[in-house]
Structures are given as structure tokens and as C-alpha cells.
């Protein structure tokens, strides 16, 4: 059966008494997760942004609630950060569209094969601190993305990337940011095939997009328009 739910179309397929939910465009989920994995696990792998205490709690509530294995945490965090910084103010449909472009690139041989590599793709420069040591092993060298040269602008715009779900001094929740971060994590989890929902490609196979209210990129004239969702124009 198909029902409308807060402006979203959700398809429910019945099979042996269970319900498989497929997200076609957008869906709003209410409720809070009741359990959380230790946020200290964030320190065990590299990721781009800094998370406030409530942002960490939200992340691991959602990972734990969806029973995501530890091996998938890093890729989900990379994707969730990309969704948040690229589409924080967008609807769930708009967030899913950014997730789909990222996934389409992962699945396309022209781009790297992991979410973290796709999100962080771009030229880098070595830190002067390690560059001065000629005998230093490659794995010990430190590299930074070149400013404004990345595939996703937030990753190398020179600004410090912080997910402010709360004010750290007072602990007060910044509600809009907290909601946007939770939604970004949820969409990332669903995109990688975990949780109860599945995100279908609502971009028509797009691997490019731009914020049409802010920029008019030269390369857009060479691409095929697929769809416009929210403040983004999607192309392939």
C-alpha cells in the first residue's frame, strides 16, 4: 500500500508478515532513539568535521538504533557530514538527493570507490611540519586539501567545520541544527542500506549538482539536467 505522510510518498511492501519500507522521495520520522553507543568511538577513525557533545550523541543513537556494524561507521559519518554541510536547510528529499549524488559517484568508475574518498576528493598540499623531514614515511606525513579545489566546497572552503547541535558552554540545544544533523545521519544510514528505510535515487542518476540561487557554473552547459530539488539543480 502507498500512503502520503507529511508530504512524502512511502511504499510499504508486505512479505511474510513483515513490512519493508522504501523511501521514494522524502519521509519524516518522529521520535528519539533510546540507546546510544559511546561517542568516544568517533576518535577511532578520521572524519572531517568537529561534533559538539549532542551531535555525537545523536550520531551514535542513530547508529545504535539502526544496528549499524562498526565497520560501516566511518563511511556513514563521511556521508552524513556531506549531507549536513551541503543540504542542512533542505528537506529530507533534498538531503536524500545529495546522498544519492554521493552514492552515484561511489558507484561510478570515474570517482573513488568509498564515500569518504568521494567526499574528500581534491588536490592536497603537505603540511610544512612534515614536509621538512625528508626521511619521514609516507603514512606519517600530513596533508591538507587545497582551498576551494574540492569536489564538495564545504570540505576545503577554509572554514572550520563544526556541527553545532548544542552550545557547548551551556549545553543548550540548537534545535534547527540538531534536527538537521539527525536527519542527515538517518539519510546516510538508509543510503548505505541499514535501518528500516531504503533511499531510492530521486536524482535520475545525477553525479553533479549546484546551488542555482548562488552560482551559475560554466560546466553546467555541458551536462544533462535531470531534476531540480529545493535549492539544487541536479545533472549528469
C-alpha positions in Angstrom: 0.0 0.0 0.0 1.1 3.6 -0.6 0.3 6.4 1.8 1.0 10.1 2.0 2.9 11.0 5.2 3.8 14.6 5.8 4.0 15.3 2.1 6.2 12.2 1.5 5.4 9.1 -0.5 6.4 5.9 1.3 5.9 2.5 -0.2 5.3 -0.4 2.1 5.8 -3.9 0.8 4.2 -6.8 2.8 6.1 -10.0 2.9 5.7 -12.9 5.4 4.2 -10.6 8.0 7.0 -8.0 7.9 7.0 -4.6 6.4 9.8 -3.4 4.1 9.7 0.4 3.8 11.2 2.0 0.7 11.8 5.7 0.7 10.9 7.1 -2.7 11.1 10.9 -2.1 11.1 12.0 1.5 9.9 10.9 4.9 9.6 12.5 8.3 10.4 10.3 11.2 9.4 11.3 14.7 10.8 10.0 18.0 14.1 9.8 19.7 16.4 6.8 19.9 16.6 5.4 23.4 20.1 3.9 23.4 23.5 5.2 22.3 26.9 3.7 21.6 29.8 5.6 23.2 30.6 8.7 21.3 34.3 8.0 22.1 34.3 5.7 19.1 34.5 8.8 16.9 38.1 9.1 17.8 38.9 5.7 16.3 38.7 6.9 12.7 39.3 10.0 10.6 36.4 12.3 9.6 36.3 15.9 8.5 34.1 17.8 11.0 34.1 18.5 14.7 31.0 17.4 16.5 29.6 19.0 19.7 28.5 16.7 22.5 24.9 16.5 21.4 25.9 15.9 17.8 28.0 12.9 18.9 25.1 11.6 21.0 22.7 12.0 18.1 25.1 10.2 15.8 25.5 7.2 17.9 21.9 7.0 19.0 21.0 6.6 15.3 23.9 4.2 14.5 22.9 2.0 17.5 19.2 2.1 16.8 19.8 1.0 13.2 22.2 -1.7 14.4 24.9 -0.4 12.0 28.1 -2.5 12.3 31.3 -0.7 13.4 32.8 -1.4 10.1 30.3 0.9 8.4 30.5 3.8 10.9 33.2 5.8 9.1 31.6 5.8 5.7 28.2 6.8 7.2 29.8 9.7 9.1 31.5 10.9 6.0 28.3 10.8 4.1 26.3 12.4 6.9 28.7 15.2 7.2 28.4 15.8 3.5 24.6 15.8 3.6 24.6 18.2 6.6 27.0 20.8 5.2 25.7 20.6 1.6 21.9 20.4 2.4 21.4 21.3 6.1 18.5 23.6 5.2 16.9 21.3 2.6 14.0 18.9 3.1 14.5 15.2 3.6 14.0 14.9 -0.1 16.8 17.4 -0.7 19.1 15.7 1.7 18.4 12.3 0.1 19.3 13.9 -3.3 22.7 15.0 -2.1 23.2 11.5 -0.6 22.2 10.0 -4.0 24.8 12.1 -5.9 27.4 11.0 -3.5 26.4 7.3 -3.8 26.2 7.6 -7.6 29.8 8.8 -7.6 30.9 5.9 -5.4 29.3 3.5 -7.9 30.8 5.3 -10.9 34.3 4.3 -12.0 35.2 8.0 -12.7 35.3 8.6 -8.9 36.7 6.9 -5.9 35.0 3.8 -4.5 34.2 4.9 -1.0 32.1 7.6 0.5 34.9 9.2 2.5 37.2 9.3 -0.6 34.4 10.8 -2.8 33.5 13.5 -0.2 37.2 14.4 0.4 38.3 14.2 -3.2 40.5 17.0 -4.4 44.2 18.1 -4.6 46.1 18.3 -1.4 49.2 20.0 -0.1 51.6 18.6 2.5 52.0 20.3 5.9 55.2 22.2 6.3 55.7 20.4 9.6 56.2 17.0 7.8 57.5 18.3 4.5 60.7 19.4 6.2 61.5 15.8 7.2 62.9 14.1 4.1 63.1 10.7 5.6 59.6 10.6 7.1 57.5 7.6 6.0 54.5 8.4 3.7 52.0 7.2 6.2 53.3 9.7 8.8 53.0 12.7 6.5 50.2 15.2 7.0 48.2 16.6 4.0 45.6 19.3 3.8 43.1 19.9 0.9 43.9 22.9 -1.3 41.4 25.7 -0.6 38.4 25.9 -3.0 39.6 23.0 -5.1 37.5 20.2 -3.7 34.5 18.4 -5.3 32.3 19.5 -2.3 33.0 23.1 -1.4 32.5 22.8 2.4 35.4 20.4 2.7 38.0 22.9 1.6 36.5 26.4 2.0 38.9 27.3 4.7 36.3 27.5 7.4 36.3 25.2 10.5 33.7 22.6 10.1 31.7 22.2 13.3 28.3 20.5 13.7 26.7 22.8 16.4 23.9 20.7 17.7 24.2 22.5 21.1 26.0 25.4 22.7 29.0 23.8 24.4 29.2 26.3 27.3 25.6 25.9 28.4 24.5 22.6 26.8 21.5 24.3 25.3 20.3 22.5 22.2 20.4 24.4 18.9 17.2 22.8 17.7 17.4 23.5 13.9 21.0 22.2 13.7 20.2 19.2 15.9 17.2 18.3 13.7 19.2 18.8 10.5 22.1 16.7 11.8 19.8 13.8 13.0 18.1 13.8 9.6 21.5 13.8 7.8 22.6 10.8 9.8 19.3 9.0 9.2 19.5 9.5 5.4 23.2 8.4 5.4 22.3 5.2 7.3 19.4 4.4 4.9 21.6 5.2 1.9 24.1 2.6 2.9 21.4 0.0 3.3 20.9 0.0 7.1 17.8 0.8 9.2 14.2 0.3 8.2 14.1 2.5 5.1 15.8 2.5 1.8 16.6 5.6 -0.2 15.8 5.3 -3.9 17.6 7.6 -6.4 15.4 10.7 -6.7 18.0 12.5 -8.9 17.7 10.5 -12.1 21.3 9.2 -11.9 22.9 12.7 -11.3 26.5 12.9 -10.4 26.7 16.7 -10.3 24.6 19.5 -8.7 24.9 23.2 -7.9 23.0 25.7 -5.8 21.2 27.6 -8.6 20.4 30.6 -6.4 24.1 31.2 -5.7 26.1 30.1 -8.7 25.8 29.6 -12.4 28.8 27.2 -13.2 30.3 27.2 -16.7 30.3 23.4 -16.7 26.5 23.2 -16.3 26.1 23.9 -20.0 27.9 20.7 -20.9 25.8 18.4 -18.6 22.3 17.0 -18.9 19.7 18.3 -16.5 17.9 15.6 -14.5 15.8 17.3 -11.8 15.6 20.4 -9.6 15.0 19.7 -5.9 14.9 22.5 -3.4 17.8 24.9 -3.9 19.8 22.5 -6.0 19.9 21.7 -9.8 21.0 18.1 -10.5 22.8 17.0 -13.6 24.7 14.1 -15.2 
